[in-house]
């Protein structure tokens, strides 16, 4: 109830108190634009237009503050392109004319006027109905001249019309009370819609473009990091084993005629080394495109990861759905890397892994009872995980105080 009352008051303030501002802005915008356009041929109109656009920007900034309350979201402000460095006084003075958002501010100041009138009228009418209807009995007592009599028959005889009117107007007032929150909201949104399109639409588009650019950069960074790690792992592991295997086979070849028994032992060792190399290559391939993930989905793939971890893992997968390949790969990679870090660095005795879908978000929650100290600063392993999640519009949250425990949450939109 309290939040409903607050919403009605905020919407009413926007449409009623903001109405005089809209009227003033309309008059100034139309007058300034007309004067500036009419005298532009003799150059006097250019500074007038520029001044009008700067005035429109001031009104637009005030409107964005109102929109923040009405729409229940942080204010979104576009970045106005500054004048070029080294520009002269005249160039700086007329610079607002070259800024697209300034013209949108001016257009809003003009188009907002009829919507402000309509929203103002709707709000005033639906405030008047409950106030006038519910106070009619008091008003009726004053205007009906009903005698102050304690005799019921006489009172009923003189006040019959008054009682009927009171019941009717009180009913209208109660209906107005019910409709007031809905109609004030409609009136506020009717006006706010124009402001959101003209005053914040470009800024929201700019933010979205920046987010996409950051996601792309994060994806490139994550892939580059993964490739460097894979190259390092191959160089430090399978490549060294293969070099050693080639040397062992060469030695067996030399021993074949002189000491067949020794050659047989060498070949057996080489076969064993081959198997170990294959196992290591399979382990590396799991971090790229594990077949179990593409064939069977996240639940079996995470179960396989938990089974290979040297720390006991309590796995709780609450969704068996299949998701986009990029989403599944990101979740799998985060789980694989995190469990590897748990086994190598945390000194934990136990670990929990939970996968759950909440609305349109897929959440992977990993906790351990280790020594803590994990964070996502650059240069640490978790920074790569954060970049990989940003590539799919995801987010990584790490809570790992010194001494533990550690809680890592990966959230990925899953549609």
N, C-alpha and C positions, 0 to 999 in steps of 0.2 A: 504493500500500500504506500509506504514511504517513497519508494522508487517511482511509483506511478505518479504521485503528487509532484515529485521533483521533475519528472519528464514533462508534465503538463505545464508547470511554471516556466521551464526552460523554453519550451516551444512557444508559449504565449509571449514570453519576453522577446523572443526572436521576431515574431510577427508584429507585435504591437509597438515595442520600443524601437525596433529597427525600421518601422514604417517611415517616420520623419526623416531618417537618414537616407532612405531610398528616394524620397521625394527631393531632398536637397541635392543628392548626387545626380538625379535625372536632370534637374534644372541646370546645374553647372555643366554637366557633360554635353547636353544639347546646345547650350549657349556657347560654350567654349569651342565645340566642334564646328558649329555653324560659323562663328566669327573667324576661326582659324582657317577653315576651308574657303570662306569667302574672300579673305585677304591674302591667300597663299600666293596669288599671282604677283603681288608686290613685295613678297618675302616677309612682310610683317606677320603673316599668318603662321609661318613655321614655328617661331617661338611660342605663339599662342597655342598651337596644336601640341607642342612639346609640353607646355605647362599644363594643358588639359589632361594629357596622358599621365603626367606625374601625379596630378590630383586624382585621376582615376585609380592609379596604383595605390594611393593612400586609402581610398574608400575600399578597394579590393582587399587590402591587408586587414582592415576592420571586419569585412565580411567573412574572411577566412577564419578569423577568431570566433565569430558566431557559428560558422559551420562546424567547428570542432565540437561545440556543445551539442548542436542539433544532431549531428551524425554519430556522435559518440566515438570519435577517433582523433588521433593526434593531428594537429594542423599540418597540412601539406602545402609548402610554399615553393613556387617555382624559382629558379635562379635566373634573374634578369642579367642578360649579357652586358658586362661593363663596356664603357667606351674604350676604344683602342688606346694603348699606351702612346703618349706623345701627342694625342689629339689636341687641337686648338680649342679655344673657348667656344667658338661657334659650333664646332663639331660635337663637343660635349653637350652643349645646350640642346641641340636638335637630335641627340642620340636616341631618346625614347621613341622617336618616330620610326626608327629602324628595328625596334624590338617587337616581335610578334605578340608576346604576352601582354604588352602595354595596350595594344589594340583590342585584345580580348577583354582586358579590364574595362576599357571604354565601352565595348559592346555590352558587357554585363551591366554597367551603370545605366544604360539606356533600356535594355530589355527587362531589367529587374523591376522597373517601375510598375507596369500593369500587374505583374505577379505579386508584387508587394501590396498593391491595393486589394487584390482578390483575397490573399491570405489574411490581410488585416480585417477585412469585412467578415470573413468566415469566423475568425477567432473572436471578434467582438460580439457577433450575433450569438455564438454558442456559449459565451460567458454571460451574455445578457439573459438568455432564456432561464437558466437555473436560478440566477440571482433574483430576477423579477418574479418568476413563478413561485419560488419558495418564500419570498417576502410579501406576496400578495395579501395573505390574511391580515398582516399588520397594516399594510396600505389600505386594505378594504375597510378595516375598523375606522380608520381616520376619515375616509371619503364617503362611507355609506351612511354616516350619521345614525348609527344604531343606538337606541336609548340604552343607558346603563341601568338595566332592570334585572332583578334577581328572579322574576317570575318566568318560568320556563315557557308556558304557553305564549305569553306576550313576546318573549325573545324569539321563539320559533316563527311566530307570525310576522314579525318585523324583519327577520334576518334570513328568510328562506332563499331569496335570490343571492344574498351574500354568501351563504354556505355552499350553494351550487357552484358559484364562481370560484370560491376558494378551492373546492375539490378539483375543479378543472385546471386552474392555474398551478396548483401544487403538483398535479400529475404532469403538466408540461414541464415544470421545474425539475422533477425527478427524471423525466426523460432526457432533459438537457444535461443533468449530472452524468447520466450513463453515456451520452454521446460526446460529452466534452473532451475526454482524453483522445478519442478516435479522431474527432474533427480538428482539434488543435494539431494533432500529429500530421494529418493530411495537409493542413494549411502550411505547416512548417516545411514539410518535405516538398511540397509544390514549389516553394520558393528556393529551397536549398538545392533542388536538383539542377537548376540553372547555374547556381554558383559552383557546384561540384564540377560540372562540365566545362565551364569557361574559366574558372579560377584555379582549379586544382587538377583538371584532366591532363594538361601538358606535363605538370610536375609528376603526376603518378606514372605517366608514360616514360618520363625521363628516369624515374626510379626503377621501373621495370627493365628498361634497357640496361641500366647500370647493373641490376641484379643478374641479368642474362650474361652480361659481359664478365662479371665476377664468377658466375657459374662456369662459363667457358674457360676462363683462366684457371679456375680450380680444377676443372677436368683435365686440362693440359698439364697442369702441375702434378696432379695425382698420377696420371699416366706416365709422365716423365720419371717421377719418383719410383713408380712400380717397375719401369723398365731398367732404371739404374740398379735397383735392388735385385732384380732378376739377373742382370748381367753380373753383378758382384757375386751372387749366390752360385751362378753357374761357373764363374771363374774360380771361386774358392772351393767348390765341391766337385761336381761331375767332371769339369775340365781337368782338374788335378788327378782324379781317379782314372780318367781315360789315358792321360799321359803315362801314369804308372802302369796301367794295363798294357799299353803298347810296349813298354820296356820289359814287362814280365813275359810277354809273348815272344819278343825278340830273344830273350834269354832262354826260353824253352826251345826255340828253334835251334839255337847253338848247342843246347844240351842234348838234342834229340839223338845224335849219332854217338856222342861220347858217353853220355850217362842217361839212358832212357828213363830210369827210375826217377832221377832228379827232375827230368823234363816233365814227367807225369805229375809230380808234386807241384811243379810250377804252374802247369796248366790248370790243376784243381784250384790253386790260389787265384788264378786269373778268372776262372769261372765264378768263384765266390765274389771277387771284386766286381765282376760284371753285374751280378745280381744286386749288389749293394748300390752300384751306380744307377741301375734301373729304378730301384726303390727311391733313391734320392730325386731322380728326374720326375717320377710320379708325384712325389711330395711337392716339388716345385710347380708342376702343372696344376695342382689343386688350387694354387693361388691365382691362376690365370682363368681357366674355364673348367672347373671340376665337372666331370660327366654326370655325377650323381645329382648335382644341382640342376643342370639343364634337363635331365631325364625325369627326375622324381620330385624336385621342388625343394623348398627351404627346410621343411621339417626333417627329412632324411639326411640332408646335407649337414644341418647343424648337429644332428645326432652323431654323424660320423666324426665331426670335429670334436665333440665332447668326448667321444670314445677314445680318440687319440691323445687327448690332453693328459699330461702327467699329473695334473692336480685333479682330484675328484670333482666332477661337475654335476650339479643338479639341474637338469634341463626341463623347461616347462614351455612347450610350444602350444599356444592356444588358437592357432589359425592354420588351416590346411589348404588355404587358397593358393592359386598360382598368381604371380604378379608379373609385371613387365621385367624383361631380362635385366635391364639396368638396375631396377630396384632390388631384385634378388641378388645380383652380383655385389652390389654395394653392401647389403646386409651381411652376406656371406663373408666378404672380405673383412669387414669390421670385426665380425665374430672371430675369424681365423687369426687376425693380427692381435686382437685383444687377448685371446686365450694363449697365444704364443708369448706375449708380454707377461701374462700372469705366471706361466710356467717358468720363464727365465728370470724375472726380476722381482716378483711380488713377495716371494717366500710365503705364499698363502697355503693354508691347509685345506680349504674348500672354496668352491666357486659356484655361482648360480647364473644361469642363462635363461632369460624369459623372452619370448617373442609373442607380442599381442597386437591386435589391430584395434585402434580406437577411432571410430568414425572413418575419416579419410587418411589416417596416419598409421603407418606401420612402425611399431616401437620395438627396439631390441635393447634389453636391459641386462647388463652384465655386472655382477658384484663379486668381490672377493674379500677375504679377511686378512689380507696381507699388510705390508708395512706402509702402503700408501705412497704419496709423493708424485703421482702421475699428473701430468698437465699437458695442455695442447700448445705450448709455446713452440715457436719456430725452432727447428733443429731437433725436435723430439719426434718419436714415432707416431704419436697421436695426432700431430699436425697433418701428416699425410692422410690419416683417416678423416679428419675434418674436411680436407680439400676434396676427398673422394665423395663425401656426403653432399657437399655444396654443389657438386656437379649434377646431382639429381634433386636439387632444391631441399636437401636434408640438412640436419643440424646435429652436432655432437656436443653433449654436455658431460663434463667430467667433475665429479666430486671425490677428491682423494687427498684428505689432509694427511700430514705427516703422522705416521703411526697407524694409519688406516681407520676404518675400512675404505675400500674404493668402490664407487658406483659410476658406471659409464652408461649413458643413455644415448642411443642413436634413433632419431626420428626422421622418417622418410615419407613424403606424401605418396599415397598409393592409389589415388583416384576413387 
